[in-house]
């Protein structure tokens, strides 16, 4: 996924991140663009096997981590957990 993000024309914005997540089988996602617009943050369920969690800078620099489910189910860790 990081290669696909880096290959995008800049600035890399939320629609590009959504398209790539769709391509890797992660249709159930939580995505937010920071208020200043410098990065896109996401947490996405990948099929039934786990989660992808990461951020993408406008220049395409990405930090993506595979993770497991949170105790409440799903990928989004609610505040306070």
VMD Tcl script that builds the backbone (N, CA, C; Angstrom):
set m [mol new atoms 243]
animate dup $m
set s [atomselect $m all]
$s set {name element resname resid chain x y z} {
  {N N UNK 1 A 0.818 -1.188 0.000}
  {CA C UNK 1 A 0.000 0.000 0.000}
  {C C UNK 1 A 0.863 1.254 0.000}
  {N N UNK 2 A 1.985 1.231 0.731}
  {CA C UNK 2 A 2.843 2.413 0.780}
  {C C UNK 2 A 3.383 2.766 -0.604}
  {N N UNK 3 A 3.696 1.752 -1.426}
  {CA C UNK 3 A 4.185 2.035 -2.788}
  {C C UNK 3 A 3.114 2.702 -3.624}
  {N N UNK 4 A 1.871 2.219 -3.510}
  {CA C UNK 4 A 0.772 2.819 -4.272}
  {C C UNK 4 A 0.560 4.271 -3.867}
  {N N UNK 5 A 0.661 4.550 -2.580}
  {CA C UNK 5 A 0.507 5.925 -2.108}
  {C C UNK 5 A 1.637 6.811 -2.605}
  {N N UNK 6 A 2.863 6.306 -2.551}
  {CA C UNK 6 A 4.016 7.088 -3.003}
  {C C UNK 6 A 3.957 7.361 -4.498}
  {N N UNK 7 A 3.287 6.495 -5.252}
  {CA C UNK 7 A 3.206 6.659 -6.704}
  {C C UNK 7 A 2.144 7.670 -7.133}
  {N N UNK 8 A 1.311 8.118 -6.224}
  {CA C UNK 8 A 0.264 9.082 -6.546}
  {C C UNK 8 A 0.870 10.451 -6.846}
  {N N UNK 9 A 0.180 11.197 -7.722}
  {CA C UNK 9 A 0.621 12.570 -7.939}
  {C C UNK 9 A 0.299 13.375 -6.686}
  {N N UNK 10 A 1.119 14.353 -6.409}
  {CA C UNK 10 A 0.931 15.145 -5.196}
  {C C UNK 10 A 0.108 16.389 -5.498}
  {N N UNK 11 A -0.617 16.893 -4.552}
  {CA C UNK 11 A -0.732 16.407 -3.189}
  {C C UNK 11 A -1.626 15.174 -3.122}
  {N N UNK 12 A -1.286 14.227 -2.255}
  {CA C UNK 12 A -2.106 13.036 -2.054}
  {C C UNK 12 A -3.232 13.418 -1.095}
  {N N UNK 13 A -4.456 13.307 -1.587}
  {CA C UNK 13 A -5.623 13.720 -0.809}
  {C C UNK 13 A -6.513 12.520 -0.493}
  {N N UNK 14 A -7.524 12.740 0.305}
  {CA C UNK 14 A -8.377 11.674 0.798}
  {C C UNK 14 A -8.963 10.780 -0.295}
  {N N UNK 15 A -9.457 11.305 -1.431}
  {CA C UNK 15 A -10.006 10.408 -2.459}
  {C C UNK 15 A -8.991 9.378 -2.974}
  {N N UNK 16 A -7.739 9.755 -3.085}
  {CA C UNK 16 A -6.715 8.806 -3.528}
  {C C UNK 16 A -6.498 7.717 -2.492}
  {N N UNK 17 A -6.503 8.084 -1.224}
  {CA C UNK 17 A -6.347 7.104 -0.146}
  {C C UNK 17 A -7.535 6.146 -0.156}
  {N N UNK 18 A -8.746 6.666 -0.332}
  {CA C UNK 18 A -9.936 5.819 -0.378}
  {C C UNK 18 A -9.855 4.818 -1.523}
  {N N UNK 19 A -9.420 5.253 -2.688}
  {CA C UNK 19 A -9.311 4.376 -3.851}
  {C C UNK 19 A -8.312 3.241 -3.598}
  {N N UNK 20 A -7.178 3.560 -2.995}
  {CA C UNK 20 A -6.175 2.539 -2.706}
  {C C UNK 20 A -6.689 1.563 -1.659}
  {N N UNK 21 A -7.367 2.047 -0.628}
  {CA C UNK 21 A -7.941 1.150 0.373}
  {C C UNK 21 A -8.979 0.220 -0.252}
  {N N UNK 22 A -9.781 0.728 -1.177}
  {CA C UNK 22 A -10.723 -0.133 -1.900}
  {C C UNK 22 A -9.968 -1.237 -2.639}
  {N N UNK 23 A -8.855 -0.875 -3.257}
  {CA C UNK 23 A -8.068 -1.820 -4.048}
  {C C UNK 23 A -7.427 -2.927 -3.235}
  {N N UNK 24 A -7.189 -2.702 -1.958}
  {CA C UNK 24 A -6.584 -3.737 -1.115}
  {C C UNK 24 A -7.636 -4.472 -0.281}
  {N N UNK 25 A -8.904 -4.261 -0.600}
  {CA C UNK 25 A -9.963 -4.981 0.093}
  {C C UNK 25 A -10.325 -4.412 1.445}
  {N N UNK 26 A -10.298 -3.103 1.563}
  {CA C UNK 26 A -10.608 -2.456 2.844}
  {C C UNK 26 A -11.747 -1.447 2.677}
  {N N UNK 27 A -12.968 -1.934 2.391}
  {CA C UNK 27 A -14.074 -1.007 2.165}
  {C C UNK 27 A -14.630 -0.381 3.445}
  {N N UNK 28 A -14.435 -1.039 4.604}
  {CA C UNK 28 A -14.952 -0.529 5.865}
  {C C UNK 28 A -13.860 0.286 6.535}
  {N N UNK 29 A -13.938 1.601 6.454}
  {CA C UNK 29 A -12.816 2.428 6.911}
  {C C UNK 29 A -13.298 3.689 7.615}
  {N N UNK 30 A -12.391 4.221 8.392}
  {CA C UNK 30 A -12.562 5.517 9.034}
  {C C UNK 30 A -11.407 6.360 8.518}
  {N N UNK 31 A -11.729 7.477 7.879}
  {CA C UNK 31 A -10.701 8.342 7.296}
  {C C UNK 31 A -11.008 9.773 7.692}
  {N N UNK 32 A -9.953 10.512 8.005}
  {CA C UNK 32 A -10.114 11.924 8.308}
  {C C UNK 32 A -8.902 12.676 7.754}
  {N N UNK 33 A -9.154 13.839 7.211}
  {CA C UNK 33 A -8.073 14.726 6.804}
  {C C UNK 33 A -7.879 15.730 7.932}
  {N N UNK 34 A -6.648 15.942 8.359}
  {CA C UNK 34 A -6.410 16.877 9.458}
  {C C UNK 34 A -6.904 18.267 9.067}
  {N N UNK 35 A -7.221 19.059 10.057}
  {CA C UNK 35 A -7.782 20.383 9.800}
  {C C UNK 35 A -6.859 21.244 8.950}
  {N N UNK 36 A -5.561 21.109 9.129}
  {CA C UNK 36 A -4.644 21.910 8.323}
  {C C UNK 36 A -4.392 21.280 6.965}
  {N N UNK 37 A -4.906 20.058 6.744}
  {CA C UNK 37 A -4.792 19.423 5.443}
  {C C UNK 37 A -3.434 18.842 5.132}
  {N N UNK 38 A -2.537 18.749 6.123}
  {CA C UNK 38 A -1.197 18.256 5.816}
  {C C UNK 38 A -1.117 16.742 5.731}
  {N N UNK 39 A -2.129 16.025 6.264}
  {CA C UNK 39 A -2.103 14.572 6.145}
  {C C UNK 39 A -3.501 13.988 6.251}
  {N N UNK 40 A -3.603 12.741 5.769}
  {CA C UNK 40 A -4.833 11.968 5.840}
  {C C UNK 40 A -4.569 10.821 6.806}
  {N N UNK 41 A -5.424 10.668 7.810}
  {CA C UNK 41 A -5.316 9.584 8.787}
  {C C UNK 41 A -6.386 8.548 8.464}
  {N N UNK 42 A -6.056 7.252 8.630}
  {CA C UNK 42 A -7.051 6.232 8.354}
  {C C UNK 42 A -6.874 5.007 9.238}
  {N N UNK 43 A -7.986 4.312 9.439}
  {CA C UNK 43 A -8.049 2.995 10.061}
  {C C UNK 43 A -9.025 2.216 9.202}
  {N N UNK 44 A -8.638 1.027 8.733}
  {CA C UNK 44 A -9.499 0.288 7.826}
  {C C UNK 44 A -9.454 -1.199 8.107}
  {N N UNK 45 A -10.636 -1.815 8.104}
  {CA C UNK 45 A -10.738 -3.265 8.221}
  {C C UNK 45 A -10.360 -3.879 6.882}
  {N N UNK 46 A -9.500 -4.895 6.899}
  {CA C UNK 46 A -9.117 -5.594 5.676}
  {C C UNK 46 A -9.760 -6.969 5.726}
  {N N UNK 47 A -10.768 -7.154 4.867}
  {CA C UNK 47 A -11.576 -8.365 4.862}
  {C C UNK 47 A -11.930 -8.717 6.302}
  {N N UNK 48 A -11.698 -9.930 6.749}
  {CA C UNK 48 A -12.004 -10.288 8.130}
  {C C UNK 48 A -10.730 -10.635 8.895}
  {N N UNK 49 A -9.592 -10.157 8.406}
  {CA C UNK 49 A -8.323 -10.606 8.986}
  {C C UNK 49 A -7.626 -9.584 9.875}
  {N N UNK 50 A -8.004 -8.362 9.841}
  {CA C UNK 50 A -7.321 -7.375 10.663}
  {C C UNK 50 A -7.549 -5.965 10.183}
  {N N UNK 51 A -6.596 -5.087 10.513}
  {CA C UNK 51 A -6.757 -3.666 10.245}
  {C C UNK 51 A -5.486 -3.079 9.642}
  {N N UNK 52 A -5.658 -2.047 8.842}
  {CA C UNK 52 A -4.558 -1.200 8.403}
  {C C UNK 52 A -4.757 0.147 9.071}
  {N N UNK 53 A -3.721 0.637 9.702}
  {CA C UNK 53 A -3.783 1.919 10.401}
  {C C UNK 53 A -2.628 2.758 9.902}
  {N N UNK 54 A -2.893 4.007 9.564}
  {CA C UNK 54 A -1.784 4.809 9.087}
  {C C UNK 54 A -2.130 6.252 8.796}
  {N N UNK 55 A -1.134 6.902 8.196}
  {CA C UNK 55 A -1.282 8.287 7.784}
  {C C UNK 55 A -0.493 8.503 6.511}
  {N N UNK 56 A -0.964 9.457 5.722}
  {CA C UNK 56 A -0.333 9.787 4.450}
  {C C UNK 56 A -0.137 11.290 4.399}
  {N N UNK 57 A 1.102 11.714 4.206}
  {CA C UNK 57 A 1.401 13.137 4.047}
  {C C UNK 57 A 1.013 13.572 2.635}
  {N N UNK 58 A 0.841 14.834 2.410}
  {CA C UNK 58 A 0.474 15.356 1.083}
  {C C UNK 58 A 1.501 15.010 0.013}
  {N N UNK 59 A 2.765 14.808 0.413}
  {CA C UNK 59 A 3.793 14.470 -0.572}
  {C C UNK 59 A 3.834 12.979 -0.896}
  {N N UNK 60 A 2.919 12.182 -0.314}
  {CA C UNK 60 A 2.858 10.751 -0.576}
  {C C UNK 60 A 3.611 9.900 0.427}
  {N N UNK 61 A 4.325 10.525 1.344}
  {CA C UNK 61 A 5.010 9.773 2.390}
  {C C UNK 61 A 3.956 9.118 3.271}
  {N N UNK 62 A 4.070 7.795 3.437}
  {CA C UNK 62 A 3.054 7.065 4.185}
  {C C UNK 62 A 3.673 6.252 5.307}
  {N N UNK 63 A 2.913 6.096 6.349}
  {CA C UNK 63 A 3.266 5.223 7.462}
  {C C UNK 63 A 2.045 4.339 7.697}
  {N N UNK 64 A 2.149 3.059 7.293}
  {CA C UNK 64 A 1.022 2.133 7.381}
  {C C UNK 64 A 1.431 0.941 8.239}
  {N N UNK 65 A 0.562 0.569 9.172}
  {CA C UNK 65 A 0.824 -0.541 10.081}
  {C C UNK 65 A -0.338 -1.521 10.037}
  {N N UNK 66 A -0.029 -2.810 10.035}
  {CA C UNK 66 A -1.062 -3.834 10.171}
  {C C UNK 66 A -1.302 -4.047 11.655}
  {N N UNK 67 A -2.563 -4.220 12.035}
  {CA C UNK 67 A -2.908 -4.401 13.439}
  {C C UNK 67 A -4.094 -5.347 13.552}
  {N N UNK 68 A -4.390 -5.753 14.764}
  {CA C UNK 68 A -5.540 -6.604 15.026}
  {C C UNK 68 A -6.741 -5.773 15.442}
  {N N UNK 69 A -7.800 -6.483 15.793}
  {CA C UNK 69 A -9.032 -5.844 16.211}
  {C C UNK 69 A -8.875 -5.206 17.584}
  {N N UNK 70 A -9.619 -4.144 17.837}
  {CA C UNK 70 A -9.721 -3.604 19.194}
  {C C UNK 70 A -10.773 -4.438 19.929}
  {N N UNK 71 A -10.775 -4.398 21.230}
  {CA C UNK 71 A -11.653 -5.262 22.020}
  {C C UNK 71 A -13.132 -5.044 21.741}
  {N N UNK 72 A -13.528 -3.835 21.375}
  {CA C UNK 72 A -14.934 -3.552 21.082}
  {C C UNK 72 A -15.351 -4.093 19.724}
  {N N UNK 73 A -14.402 -4.571 18.938}
  {CA C UNK 73 A -14.670 -5.023 17.580}
  {C C UNK 73 A -14.362 -3.932 16.590}
  {N N UNK 74 A -13.897 -4.291 15.457}
  {CA C UNK 74 A -13.551 -3.323 14.429}
  {C C UNK 74 A -12.151 -2.780 14.605}
  {N N UNK 75 A -11.851 -1.707 13.913}
  {CA C UNK 75 A -10.500 -1.170 13.889}
  {C C UNK 75 A -10.344 0.151 14.620}
  {N N UNK 76 A -11.417 0.843 14.842}
  {CA C UNK 76 A -11.318 2.181 15.408}
  {C C UNK 76 A -11.287 2.113 16.936}
  {N N UNK 77 A -10.166 2.463 17.509}
  {CA C UNK 77 A -10.041 2.503 18.973}
  {C C UNK 77 A -10.652 3.806 19.468}
  {N N UNK 78 A -11.743 3.718 20.176}
  {CA C UNK 78 A -12.427 4.916 20.668}
  {C C UNK 78 A -11.566 5.634 21.702}
  {N N UNK 79 A -11.758 6.926 21.823}
  {CA C UNK 79 A -11.041 7.704 22.826}
  {C C UNK 79 A -11.269 7.105 24.206}
  {N N UNK 80 A -10.217 7.034 24.994}
  {CA C UNK 80 A -10.340 6.533 26.350}
  {C C UNK 80 A -10.041 5.053 26.492}
  {N N UNK 81 A -9.761 4.362 25.392}
  {CA C UNK 81 A -9.444 2.928 25.478}
  {C C UNK 81 A -7.961 2.710 25.541}
}
mol reanalyze $m
mol bondsrecalc $m
mol representation Tube
mol addrep $m
